[in-house]
Each structure stands twice: as C-alpha cells, then as structure tokens.
C-alpha cells in the first residue's frame, strides 16, 4: 500500500482495495519517507499503443549533493531505535518485531524483540524468519533487474512474448502490456483482481488463466495496485529465463548475497525452526495465532519470507546500485529503472501537495530537499505487517518485520527512525498517525449490508429443495448447495480443496455466510433468484466485486 494515509481515495472505497492499493495484503505507507501512498488512479500518459516512456527511464546524471545526514545524526537515531520499537510493542502488544538498519554500506543494526508466538518463550532475533507480504515486490523487482542486466528480458518486452498463455480481457492490452507495465500496476487490472480466487485455494496457473474475465481500466493511464498483475509480469521474467520464479530468485539474488533464510516458497517458511507465526488481535493488547497464509499463488507479489539479517544484505545492494562487497550482483542501470517513477499513484490533493509515484515494486517520492525516498509496506490481514524505507542519497535504509495484523506498526517505526535521524527527535506521533490511517481503512471496508441483523418483517425461506443443486460460474467454477442436518451448506473452490460455507437464513431467498481468507470481512450474502420451481441462480455479493459473482443452475 502507499498513500497519503489521511486521505481515502473514492476510487477504492473498501478495505480490500485500500489495503491492496497501499501494498498491504499480499500486501508502503509513506508520510515521511515511508507513507507515500498509492490508491488513486494516474493521469493520461500518451498513446497507449507505444511502450511506456518510463519503461526505459534512467535517473539523469546530477551534480553531487552533500548529504544532510552524518554519522553522529544516524548514531543518535540508532541509540533511540530500541526505545521506538519497545514503545510500539508496549502500546500495541504485538508479539514480535525485528529490524535492521543499513548505513554507508554497513549493517549497523540487526535486532529482534518479543516472541515468535504469543504465549511461548522462543524469542525473536535477527535470524527469525517472517513472512514479508508485499515487501516481496521490491525484492522481486530486484530479481527482475538481474534478469534484465543479463539481457534475458527487457523492461519493454511484451509479457506475451515470454508467457504465451498471458491474456487480459482486451486483446490490445494482451498484445502490448510490458513487463514494466505490470510491475508498475498499469496494465488496467483493478485492485484485487484474482485475490478472491487465491482466498478460495486456487493456484497460480488457474488464477492467471482467468484474469481475462476481469474488467480493465484504461491501459497505462490508470493505476490500480494488482497482486496478480504484478505476478504475471514477474512470471514473464522467469519464463524468459526458462526457470521457475522461485529458482530464478535463488540464482540471481539469494545465493549471491548468501541470503540463506530467504525464499519465495511457503514450504521453506513452514519448515524453518526459527520462524515467527502470524497473529491477529484478540482485544486488550492480546494477540493469537489463528490463521496460516500460503501466498505461493502470488509469490513474486507477496510470497517471500526472510530475516532482517538477510534483508540487510539486500538493502546494502540496493543502496550500492547493485553492488555487494565490491562485486556487481545486479546491473546498476537495470536496477536504477526500478527506482524512478513509472506511474502516478496519487495526484496531489491540494496545490501545495506532492504527487506520489510508483516505480517497479517501489513507492517513489521526494522530500523537501528533493531527495529520493523509496519504500514499501507489506501486510497480511491474517497476521503479518512489514515495511522498508530508504534514502538512497544518504545511503540509509531500514526494514521492520512484525508478526501481527497491520496496524501501522512497522510503518511508524520506519518513519520514526528516519524522522529522528533527520531532526534529532520525533516531530510526529507516528504510531498514532499510522494507526489512525489503518483504522480508516478498516472502517471503510465494512460490508454494505449488515447480515447480522435480519429485517423485523423478514420473509420466510422456501423449502430447502428450492435452493439445493449444482450451479456453475466461468470464473469461480462449480458451486453446490446441499442440505446437511436440516440446514444448507454451500461448497465452492478448486477440486479436492473445496470450502464449505454454512448458510443462515436472512430474508426471503437471501442467506448469509461467513467470508473467508485474506479479504474476508464478516458476513456476506447469498441471494437466490427464482426459476421454474427451483432457484435459477445465486449471487454471492462478496464475490461479485467486478460482476463475476453470479452462479447459474446447471
């Protein structure tokens, strides 16, 4: 996610859109360096038939500017970082946090706090492996830059030239969408496209092959944060190298940097002995382990796991233009393309406000001194929140990982550290600021219909046999409604992994059920339409965000 968090874009009115659009949920806020948000659509940018001009844009040479930070200022911020983190933990109760800071090509801080699992004694340290959620994206664009540097693929290559099965709803977009278009969220896919299929358990192949049913916004003149659009762009890079994405990341980045704790495979995270489990709040500053989150289907966009010790190596490479310990690992020009604006992610809300941008896997902004700021947040609503922030001109970067549902905690720590480094002390109550922003997001997502309260004069349901039977949908696949113990169960999802939803009567031919997964937001509706003696169709409003939620009787 990225956005000026005090502003909720009308273009993305629900939490699913807002969280994903900020980069949270598979999924950076940037108010100081980090909260540089991105929910709004961009502005027209020329002929959509031509490759995006930003796709091959490199930073123009500039005169050397004396850094505004020095060792003393950074040391002062480092001395206060423990307190910033501990204060966030005391305020929120989040079980575990790990952080790393890189300055002038050195990892000057790598530390863990709290526990890996609430109620257990195993502590978090610099080697504890966390799920990264959308911090996977800037990691992925680094891998892609490595492939570009090897001339295996170009940013301006059409995705279909490397992934022949790639298809979106508009044939023109299918033919012309480039790797850079998809890694900068300009392919036209709307925020959340494919995410609900993932929640139901469909795999990457199924999801990508069904994106051609999703409606598109304008190509290259709209910005919509899309996990599976990003995944399709990264997959094209791997296809160009004739490798799986997971193996490509190992070869190009993780092995050369000795990032032995880092992987795009959920199984590697699951088998790690020193891993942080994900948590959701349970009230009164308590947190519980309730869910697991397997993001293999969107691996490049949200499926990585790592430790802060490993990520400090990656930050060193980022801040050294692709070099690590004196060896060029990633081509500097290819990496530089990821750090410049490709899309307008947020037009200025007022004449005095700044435009916000998205690069390739990075939120891009500029501060009062015209210094480049790069950042990204990641979060799983099921229990993880992460953030990374860099001031490349100052050779300073920080990454923060937590094992709790997003509340703005890692964003506040990153912003607070950068604030102290530049101003000697915090100028903003960052935790209150980011927490308020996230609360707005969650409030905005509440369902349009409150299915927990049936109408006072609710109409009775018809007999169960009116609703039972088999239904089909070209996007979500088959659905069955069956009677179980006098009640109705609805089943849907991939073969062998179907999910059962218990239906509760609400009013007339409308029933409610509990939504599930990363995007679940409570009770949803199953609205049956009458046919000749039986229901002809059922619309699931939770799954109907883009008009694809109606299942017709077979």
Residue, then its C-alpha position, 0 to 999 in steps of 0.5 A: x500500500x502507499x498513500x497519503x494515509x489521511x486521505x481515502x481515495x473514492x476510487x477504492x472505497x473498501x478495505x480490500x482495495x485500500x489495503x491492496x492499493x497501499x501494498x498491504x495484503x499480499x500486501x508502503x505507507x509513506x508520510x515521511x519517507x515511508x507513507x507515500x501512498x498509492x490508491x488513486x488512479x494516474x493521469x493520461x500518459x500518451x498513446x497507449x499503443x507505444x511502450x511506456x516512456x518510463x519503461x526505459x527511464x534512467x535517473x539523469x546524471x546530477x551534480x553531487x549533493x552533500x548529504x544532510x545526514x552524518x554519522x553522529x545524526x544516524x548514531x543518535x537515531x540508532x541509540x533511540x531505535x530500541x526505545x521506538x520499537x519497545x514503545x510500539x510493542x508496549x502500546x500495541x502488544x504485538x508479539x514480535x518485531x525485528x529490524x535492521x538498519x543499513x548505513x554507508x554500506x554497513x549493517x549497523x543494526x540487526x535486532x529482534x524483540x518479543x516472541x515468535x508466538x504469543x504465549x511461548x518463550x522462543x524469542x525473536x532475533x535477527x535470524x527469525x524468519x517472517x513472512x514479508x507480504x508485499x515487501x516481496x515486490x521490491x525484492x522481486x523487482x530486484x530479481x527482475x533487474x538481474x534478469x534484465x542486466x543479463x539481457x534475458x528480458x527487457x523492461x519493454x518486452x511484451x509479457x506475451x512474448x515470454x508467457x504465451x498463455x498471458x491474456x487480459x480481457x482486451x486483446x490490445x492490452x494482451x498484445x502490448x502490456x510490458x513487463x514494466x507495465x505490470x510491475x508498475x500496476x498499469x496494465x488496467x487490472x483493478x485492485x484485487x483482481x484474482x485475490x478472491x480466487x487465491x482466498x478460495x485455494x486456487x493456484x497460480x496457473x488457474x488464477x492467471x488463466x482467468x484474469x481475462x474475465x476481469x474488467x480493465x481500466x484504461x491501459x497505462x493511464x490508470x493505476x490500480x495496485x494488482x497482486x496478480x498483475x504484478x505476478x504475471x509480469x514477474x512470471x514473464x521474467x522467469x519464463x524468459x529465463x526458462x526457470x521457475x520464479x522461485x529458482x530464478x530468485x535463488x540464482x540471481x539474488x539469494x545465493x549471491x548475497x548468501x541470503x540463506x533464510x530467504x525464499x519465495x516458497x511457503x514450504x521453506x517458511x513452514x519448515x524453518x525452526x526459527x520462524x515467527x507465526x502470524x497473529x491477529x488481535x484478540x482485544x486488550x493488547x492480546x494477540x493469537x495465532x489463528x490463521x496460516x497464509x500460503x501466498x505461493x499463488x502470488x509469490x513474486x507479489x507477496x510470497x517471500x519470507x526472510x530475516x532482517x539479517x538477510x534483508x540487510x544484505x539486500x538493502x546494502x545492494x540496493x543502496x550500492x546500485x547493485x553492488x555487494x562487497x565490491x562485486x556487481x550482483x545486479x546491473x546498476x542501470x537495470x536496477x536504477x529503472x526500478x527506482x524512478x517513477x513509472x506511474x502516478x499513484x496519487x495526484x496531489x490533493x491540494x496545490x501545495x501537495x506532492x504527487x506520489x509515484x510508483x516505480x517497479x515494486x517501489x513507492x517513489x517520492x521526494x522530500x523537501x530537499x528533493x531527495x529520493x525516498x523509496x519504500x514499501x509496506x507489506x501486510x497480511x490481514x491474517x497476521x503479518x505487517x512489514x515495511x522498508x524505507x530508504x534514502x538512497x542519497x544518504x545511503x540509509x535504509x531500514x526494514x521492520x518485520x512484525x508478526x501481527x495484523x497491520x496496524x501501522x506498526x512497522x510503518x511508524x517505526x520506519x518513519x520514526x527512525x528516519x524522522x529522528x535521524x533527520x531532526x534529532x527527535x520525533x516531530x510526529x506521533x507516528x504510531x498514532x498517525x499510522x494507526x489512525x490511517x489503518x483504522x480508516x481503512x478498516x472502517x471503510x471496508x465494512x460490508x454494505x449490508x449488515x447480515x447480522x441483523x435480519x429485517x423485523x418483517x423478514x420473509x420466510x425461506x422456501x423449502x430447502x429443495x428450492x435452493x439445493x443443486x449444482x450451479x456453475x460460474x466461468x470464473x469461480x467454477x462449480x458451486x453446490x448447495x446441499x442440505x446437511x442436518x436440516x440446514x444448507x451448506x454451500x461448497x465452492x473452490x478448486x477440486x479436492x480443496x473445496x470450502x464449505x460455507x454454512x448458510x443462515x437464513x436472512x430474508x426471503x431467498x437471501x442467506x448469509x455466510x461467513x467470508x473467508x481468507x485474506x479479504x474476508x470481512x464478516x458476513x456476506x450474502x447469498x441471494x437466490x433468484x427464482x426459476x421454474x420451481x427451483x432457484x435459477x441462480x445465486x449471487x454471492x455479493x462478496x464475490x461479485x466485486x467486478x460482476x463475476x459473482x453470479x452462479x447459474x443452475x446447471 
